[in-house]
Amino acid sequence: MFMPIVRIDLWAGRTPEIKEKLIQNVSKAVAETIGKPVDHVTVIINDVPKENWGAKGIQASKL
């Protein structure tokens, strides 16, 4: 079992290269912080369309 699991919600539209770098950097930071090998860390990125995201009562696609 891979632990911990880090879930990141982002607005959709980032490139695969940016996501890859994010996964690498987050995995490394978590592994170093908890003293576990990086291969124990799982990162899940959820691409959320702006129309499915809201803040302060406003749909993000209208910001």
C-alpha positions in Angstrom: 0.0 0.0 0.0 1.2 3.5 -0.9 0.9 6.0 1.8 0.4 8.9 2.1 -2.0 9.9 -0.7 -1.9 13.6 -1.7 -4.9 14.9 -3.6 -4.7 18.1 -5.5 -7.7 19.9 -7.1 -6.8 22.3 -9.9 -8.6 24.1 -12.5 -8.4 22.1 -15.7 -6.1 23.2 -18.4 -2.5 22.7 -17.2 -0.1 20.9 -19.5 1.1 17.3 -18.8 4.6 18.7 -18.2 3.4 21.0 -15.5 1.5 18.2 -13.8 4.5 15.9 -14.0 6.7 18.6 -12.3 4.0 19.2 -9.7 3.9 15.4 -8.9 7.6 15.2 -8.7 8.0 18.2 -6.4 5.1 17.3 -4.1 6.2 13.7 -3.8 9.7 14.8 -2.9 8.5 17.4 -0.3 6.2 14.9 1.4 8.7 12.1 1.4 11.4 14.4 3.0 8.9 15.8 5.5 7.7 12.4 6.8 11.0 10.5 6.4 9.7 7.9 3.9 11.0 7.0 0.4 9.4 9.0 -2.5 8.1 5.7 -3.9 5.7 5.5 -1.0 3.9 8.7 -2.0 0.9 8.8 -4.3 -0.2 12.1 -5.9 -3.6 12.4 -7.5 -4.5 15.5 -9.5 -8.1 16.2 -10.1 -8.7 18.6 -13.1 -11.9 20.5 -12.3 -13.6 22.5 -15.0 -14.0 26.2 -13.9 -17.8 25.8 -14.3 -17.7 23.1 -11.6 -15.8 25.3 -9.1 -17.1 28.2 -7.1 -15.8 30.6 -4.5 -17.5 33.4 -2.6 -20.7 32.5 -4.3 -19.3 33.0 -7.8 -18.7 30.3 -10.4 -15.0 30.3 -11.2 -15.7 30.5 -15.0 -17.2 33.9 -14.4 -14.3 35.3 -12.5 
